[in-house]
């Protein structure tokens, strides 16, 4: 099985995209901690460059949402959210 990593924000246009991402998110974090579309799309520095989808056979099996911030040490990457579909079986 071949896993492909693609930029998250190149795929956000369809209903099925969000349906899949929300399903994975709810399963990973529970209803009370689920992100909505605003959480995923809220602007942060370098978020578009540091957010990715994991796909197999063109099916979303997981995601990573990253961003960056500037501290006294310089730019620092931050992992905001990561989840893998519970049904993914490699």
Order of alpha helices (4+ residues) and beta strands (2+ residues): beta-alpha-alpha-beta-beta-beta
